[in-house]
Amino acid sequence: MEEDDMTYKVLSLFAGVGGIDLGFEQTGQFETILANEFDSNAAKTYALNFNNQILVEDIHNIDATELPDFDVLLSGFPCQAFSVAGYRKGFEDERGDLFFETLRIIKEKRPRVVFLENVKNLVTHDNGNTFKVIKEALTYHGYYIKYKVMNAKDYGDIPQNRERIYIVGFDNKEDYLNFSFPEAIERQTTLSDIIDFERKIDDYFYYTPEKHSYYPALAEGITSQETVYQWRRKYVRENKSGVVPTLTANMGTGGNNVPLVLGDHGIRKLTPRECFNAQGYPDTYQLPEDMALSHLYKQAGNSVVVPVIERIADQIAIALDGVQSGVVQLELFV
């Protein structure tokens, strides 16, 4: 960060709808100058909420030498290849190479900080070999790595059971030593803070005997406004921890991925806005009015819990502000 600048410059890869960017920018210490997102629908939602340029382009086609200089690289590279819900192929899956596309840009631009986010299964995938490759690749290129698996309900004051791994790499050892992940906090936010149980919403979201043959089973199993449910094809599953189950990209398509609640006007699925609420997005965050609901559900499910990101970004800013940039001798942390 230059002396006359007030913020650290950020490049955002696989930006989605900007959840990671938003978490960093909410600290007041970071500014995204350029983002990349291949999905045009996600990019449309992103553009509605951010003023910086967004490249709607396959990352393979980005020339790293033409990118502007920046201090921090953000990469929530697609996690399907490492997810329990996916094929568990890791780097053998063609999506696994997207980490190496991130690495290609890191090698060319040498940002001061690298921030990666992924599913917690990344740690154990292929008996730990996948994660080992990622760590060794980053340390080989001079980055000091810290990582932590964090659940949104414990670290973000958000009632969603969402575990993710966060990896922070520094090219300066003093920055690395000055950084620590935030500690768990007591959750104050409740389901009623993110879900409007009282309001009558569009009929589309409600389950009825006329539209759903399994409605009697829903009515028998969904009895409380103190929890969130899921229909598991033949039975109702109650999420007894009093939080929203992990949101998924395909939750808006039906089946067993739809979070259900008992509102004052009947049994219904969460709205896209409520799903964004469950990811910690502020009320000021805009959703395109002309976009299909399935796209909005996908965008929410693919996103991150913003308050968790903000707390980590705060700690990164503290680490960076504590020392001057400098060249350090390479050490490997495997």
C-alpha positions in Angstrom: 0.0 0.0 0.0 1.5 3.3 -1.0 1.8 6.0 1.6 -0.8 8.2 0.0 -3.3 5.4 -0.4 -5.9 4.6 2.2 -6.6 1.0 1.2 -4.8 -2.1 0.1 -5.5 -3.0 -3.6 -7.3 -6.3 -4.2 -7.6 -8.6 -7.2 -10.5 -11.0 -6.9 -10.6 -14.3 -8.9 -13.7 -16.5 -9.1 -15.4 -13.6 -7.5 -19.0 -15.0 -7.8 -21.4 -12.3 -6.5 -18.6 -10.7 -4.5 -19.0 -12.1 -1.0 -15.3 -12.3 -0.3 -14.8 -8.8 -1.8 -17.6 -7.5 0.3 -16.1 -8.9 3.5 -12.7 -7.3 2.8 -14.2 -4.0 1.7 -16.4 -3.8 4.8 -13.2 -3.4 6.9 -12.5 -0.1 5.2 -8.9 -1.3 4.6 -9.2 -3.0 1.2 -10.5 -2.0 -2.2 -11.1 -4.4 -5.1 -9.7 -2.9 -8.3 -10.4 -5.8 -10.6 -12.5 -9.0 -10.4 -12.9 -12.0 -12.6 -16.0 -14.3 -12.8 -16.8 -16.6 -15.7 -20.6 -17.0 -14.9 -22.4 -14.1 -16.6 -25.4 -14.3 -14.2 -23.1 -14.0 -11.1 -21.2 -11.2 -12.8 -24.4 -9.3 -13.4 -25.3 -9.5 -9.7 -21.7 -8.5 -8.8 -21.8 -5.5 -11.1 -25.0 -4.3 -9.5 -23.2 -4.0 -6.2 -19.6 -3.0 -7.0 -18.0 -0.1 -8.9 -14.8 -1.9 -10.0 -14.3 -3.6 -13.3 -15.3 -7.2 -13.6 -13.9 -9.4 -16.3 -16.4 -12.0 -17.5 -13.8 -14.3 -18.8 -12.4 -17.9 -18.5 -9.4 -17.5 -16.2 -7.4 -19.7 -18.6 -7.6 -16.8 -21.1 -6.4 -14.1 -18.7 -2.9 -12.8 -19.4 -1.3 -12.3 -16.0 1.2 -9.8 -17.4 -1.5 -7.4 -18.3 -3.1 -7.3 -14.9 -2.7 -4.2 -12.7 -0.5 -4.4 -9.6 -2.3 -5.3 -6.4 -1.5 -6.1 -2.8 -4.0 -8.9 -2.0 -5.2 -11.8 -4.2 -8.6 -13.3 -3.4 -9.5 -16.7 -4.8 -12.6 -18.7 -3.9 -11.7 -21.2 -6.6 -14.6 -23.6 -7.4 -14.8 -26.3 -4.8 -16.9 -29.0 -6.5 -13.8 -31.1 -7.3 -12.9 -31.2 -3.6 -16.4 -31.5 -2.2 -18.0 -34.4 -0.5 -21.0 -33.7 -2.7 -18.9 -33.9 -5.8 -17.0 -36.7 -7.5 -14.1 -36.5 -5.0 -11.6 -36.6 -7.9 -9.7 -33.5 -6.8 -6.9 -32.5 -9.2 -8.0 -35.3 -11.6 -11.2 -33.4 -12.1 -10.7 -30.7 -14.7 -11.9 -28.2 -12.2 -9.0 -29.0 -10.0 -6.7 -27.2 -12.3 -8.3 -23.9 -11.4 -6.1 -23.7 -8.3 -3.1 -23.8 -10.6 -4.6 -21.0 -12.7 -4.7 -19.0 -9.4 -1.1 -20.0 -8.8 -0.1 -18.9 -12.3 -1.3 -15.3 -11.5 0.3 -15.4 -8.0 3.7 -16.3 -9.5 3.5 -13.5 -12.1 2.2 -10.7 -9.8 3.7 -11.6 -6.4 0.9 -10.1 -4.2 1.7 -9.5 -0.6 -1.2 -11.6 0.6 -3.0 -14.6 -0.9 -6.4 -15.5 0.5 -8.1 -18.8 -0.5 -11.5 -20.2 0.5 -12.8 -23.7 -0.1 -14.8 -26.5 1.4 -13.5 -28.1 4.5 -13.1 -31.4 2.7 -10.1 -29.9 0.9 -8.1 -30.8 4.0 -8.8 -34.6 3.9 -9.3 -35.1 0.2 -7.2 -38.0 -1.2 -5.8 -38.7 2.2 -4.6 -35.2 2.5 -2.6 -35.2 -0.7 -4.6 -32.5 -2.4 -4.2 -30.0 0.4 -0.5 -31.0 0.7 0.0 -30.1 -3.0 -1.6 -26.7 -2.5 0.4 -25.9 0.6 3.7 -27.0 -1.0 3.0 -25.1 -4.2 2.4 -21.9 -2.2 5.4 -22.3 0.1 7.7 -23.3 -2.8 6.9 -19.9 -4.3 7.8 -18.1 -1.1 4.5 -17.8 0.8 4.1 -18.5 4.5 0.8 -20.2 5.1 -1.7 -20.3 7.9 -5.1 -22.0 7.5 -8.1 -22.8 9.6 -11.5 -24.5 9.2 -14.2 -22.2 10.6 -18.0 -22.7 10.9 -20.1 -19.6 10.3 -22.3 -20.3 13.3 -19.2 -20.1 15.6 -17.1 -17.4 13.9 -19.6 -15.2 12.0 -22.5 -14.6 14.3 -24.7 -16.1 11.6 -27.2 -19.0 12.1 -25.9 -21.3 9.4 -24.0 -24.5 9.7 -21.3 -23.8 7.1 -17.8 -25.1 7.5 -15.1 -23.8 5.2 -11.3 -23.8 5.1 -9.6 -20.4 4.9 -6.0 -20.2 3.8 -3.9 -17.1 4.1 -0.5 -16.8 2.6 2.0 -13.9 3.2 5.2 -13.2 1.2 6.6 -11.4 4.2 7.5 -13.5 7.2 6.8 -10.6 9.6 3.3 -10.3 8.2 2.9 -14.0 8.6 4.0 -13.9 12.3 1.7 -10.9 13.0 -1.4 -12.7 11.7 -3.7 -14.8 13.6 -7.2 -16.1 12.7 -10.1 -14.7 14.7 -11.4 -16.6 17.7 -14.9 -18.1 18.0 -17.6 -15.8 19.2 -20.9 -16.3 20.9 -23.7 -16.2 18.4 -26.3 -13.4 18.9 -28.1 -13.5 15.5 -31.2 -15.8 15.5 -33.2 -17.4 12.8 -35.9 -14.7 13.1 -33.3 -12.1 12.4 -32.7 -13.5 8.9 -36.0 -15.2 8.1 -39.4 -13.3 8.1 -41.7 -15.9 9.6 -44.6 -13.4 9.8 -44.9 -11.9 6.3 -47.0 -13.4 3.6 -44.9 -13.8 0.5 -45.5 -15.0 -3.1 -47.5 -18.2 -3.4 -44.6 -19.8 -5.4 -42.6 -20.4 -2.2 -45.3 -22.2 -0.3 -46.0 -26.0 -0.2 -49.6 -27.0 -0.5 -51.6 -30.3 -0.7 -52.6 -29.4 -4.3 -49.0 -28.9 -5.5 -47.1 -31.5 -3.4 -48.2 -35.1 -3.0 -46.0 -35.5 0.1 -47.5 -32.4 1.9 -49.1 -34.6 4.7 -45.6 -35.7 5.7 -44.4 -32.1 5.6 -47.3 -31.0 7.8 -46.7 -33.8 10.3 -42.9 -33.1 10.5 -42.7 -29.3 10.3 -44.2 -28.0 13.5 -41.9 -25.3 14.9 -40.6 -21.8 14.0 -37.6 -22.4 16.1 -35.8 -24.4 13.5 -35.2 -25.1 9.8 -36.2 -28.3 8.0 -35.3 -30.2 4.9 -37.4 -32.7 2.9 -35.2 -35.9 2.5 -37.3 -37.5 -0.2 -39.3 -39.7 2.2 -39.1 -37.9 5.5 -38.7 -34.5 7.1 -35.3 -33.7 8.6 -35.2 -31.2 11.4 -31.9 -29.2 11.9 -32.0 -29.4 15.6 -29.1 -27.1 16.2 -31.4 -24.1 15.5 -29.5 -22.9 12.5 -29.9 -23.1 8.7 -28.3 -26.2 7.2 -25.4 -25.6 4.8 -26.8 -23.8 1.8 -26.0 -25.5 -1.6 -25.9 -24.3 -5.1 -28.8 -26.5 -6.2 -31.1 -25.8 -3.3 -33.5 -23.9 -5.5 -34.1 -26.9 -7.8 -36.1 -29.0 -5.4 -35.4 -32.4 -4.0 -33.7 -32.8 -0.6 -31.7 -29.5 -0.7 -34.4 -27.0 0.0 -34.4 -25.4 3.4 -38.0 -25.2 4.7 -39.6 -23.2 7.4 -43.0 -22.9 9.0 -44.1 -19.4 8.4 -47.3 -17.8 9.8 -48.9 -18.4 6.4 -47.8 -22.0 5.9 -44.8 -24.2 5.1 -42.4 -22.6 2.6 -38.9 -22.6 1.2 -36.5 -19.8 2.0 -36.5 -17.0 -0.4 -33.3 -16.0 -2.3 -33.1 -12.9 -0.1 -33.3 -15.0 3.0 -30.6 -17.3 1.7 -28.4 -14.2 1.2 -29.3 -13.2 4.7 -28.1 -16.6 5.9 -24.8 -15.8 4.2 -24.5 -12.5 6.1 -25.1 -10.2 3.2 -26.4 -6.7 4.3 -29.8 -5.4 3.5 -28.2 -2.9 1.1 -26.9 -5.7 -1.1 -29.0 -5.7 -4.3 -30.4 -8.8 -6.1 -31.3 -8.3 -9.8 -35.1 -8.2 -10.1 -35.1 -9.7 -13.6 -33.0 -12.8 -12.8 -34.5 -16.3 -12.5 -34.8 -17.5 -8.9 -32.8 -20.6 -9.7 -29.8 -18.4 -10.6 -30.2 -16.4 -7.3 -30.4 -19.6 -5.3 -27.3 -20.9 -7.0 -25.4 -17.7 -6.4 -26.3 -17.7 -2.7 -25.3 -21.3 -2.3 -22.0 -20.8 -4.0 -21.1 -17.8 -1.9 -19.4 -17.2 1.4 -20.5 -16.0 4.8 -19.5 -12.4 4.6 -19.0 -11.7 8.4 -16.5 -14.5 8.7 -14.5 -13.0 5.7 -14.7 -9.6 7.3 -13.3 -10.9 10.6 -10.4 -12.6 8.8 -9.8 -9.5 6.7 -9.6 -7.4 9.8 -6.8 -9.6 11.1 -5.0 -9.5 7.8 -5.1 -5.6 7.9 -3.7 -5.6 11.4 -0.9 -7.9 10.3 -0.1 -5.7 7.3 -0.2 -2.5 9.1 2.2 -3.7 11.8 5.3 -4.0 9.6 6.9 -2.6 6.5 7.1 -4.6 3.3 10.5 -6.3 2.8 12.3 -9.1 1.1 12.7 -12.1 3.4 14.6 -15.4 3.0 12.4 -18.3 1.8 11.4 -20.9 4.3 9.2 -23.9 3.7 6.2 -24.8 5.9 4.9 -28.2 4.8 
